[in-house]
Amino acid sequence: MDARTGGGGPDGGRDQRGRRALEQLRAVTRLFDQAFQVPGTRWRFGLDAVIGLVPGLGDIAGALVAMYAMNVARKLNAPSAVRLHMLSNIALDALVGIVPILGDVFDFAFKAQTRNLKLLDAWVASPERTARRSRRGLLLIPVAIIVVFATVTALGVWMLYLLIHWLGGVF
């Protein structure tokens, strides 16, 4: 009996509760990220992009769907690396989502819930490969944090220099 699946193998022994939860997540994700299509294009968007136009409401709705996805990952016994990868998608979506206008555009393009569903589907199809990929991807998070911190610090120093220069001080 496989500990990850509760049965024979990654495809065959998945318990019914996990399968049902994954199918429900698929329907919620489709509604949340892919429900509508921009006519004449391949661009799709969902309720997340629409609800996101109301400050705060989109963030709450996104958090609820994200919590549900994390619960589905728990029911499927997805490994920590996969769950952390899902959390990083959620965190990035939330972080950029708080910026007015840019957050709305980002929600339209990034689709954290769809990414997390694809991650779970990939894990169900190929558990070892997906877990390895997720671990490698998680190594990029500290690098990204350092780059963002260094960029914000450099911009802050530059703005301080400009302010002092503008006020007539000598630097």
Residue pairs with C-beta under 8 A, 6 or more apart in sequence:
1 7
1 8
1 13
2 8
2 9
2 10
2 13
3 77
4 10
4 76
4 77
4 78
4 79
4 127
5 12
5 13
5 14
5 15
5 77
6 13
6 14
6 15
6 18
6 77
7 13
7 14
7 15
10 124
10 125
10 126
10 127
11 124
11 125
14 76
14 124
17 75
18 72
18 75
18 76
18 77
21 71
21 72
21 75
21 76
22 72
22 76
22 120
22 121
22 124
24 72
25 68
25 69
25 72
25 117
25 120
26 117
28 65
28 68
28 113
29 65
29 69
29 113
29 114
29 116
29 117
30 46
31 46
31 47
32 46
32 47
32 48
32 61
32 62
32 65
32 113
33 44
33 45
33 46
33 48
33 111
33 113
33 114
34 44
34 45
34 46
34 111
34 114
35 44
35 45
35 46
35 47
36 44
36 45
36 46
37 43
37 44
38 44
38 45
43 108
45 108
47 61
48 58
48 61
48 62
48 65
48 107
48 111
48 113
49 104
49 107
49 108
51 57
51 58
51 61
52 58
52 59
52 62
52 97
52 103
52 104
52 107
53 104
55 100
58 97
58 107
59 94
59 97
59 98
62 90
62 93
62 94
62 97
62 107
62 112
62 113
63 94
65 113
66 86
66 90
66 93
66 112
66 113
66 116
69 86
69 113
69 116
69 117
69 120
70 83
70 86
70 87
70 90
72 120
73 82
73 83
73 86
73 116
73 120
74 83
76 120
76 123
76 124
78 86
78 120
78 123
79 123
79 127
79 131
79 134
81 131
81 132
81 134
81 135
81 138
82 119
82 120
82 123
82 130
82 131
82 134
84 134
84 138
85 119
85 134
85 137
85 138
86 116
86 119
86 120
88 137
88 138
88 141
89 112
89 115
89 116
89 119
90 112
90 116
92 110
92 112
93 106
93 107
93 110
93 112
96 102
96 103
96 106
96 110
97 103
97 106
97 107
99 106
119 130
119 134
122 129
122 130
122 133
123 130
123 131
161 171
164 171
165 171
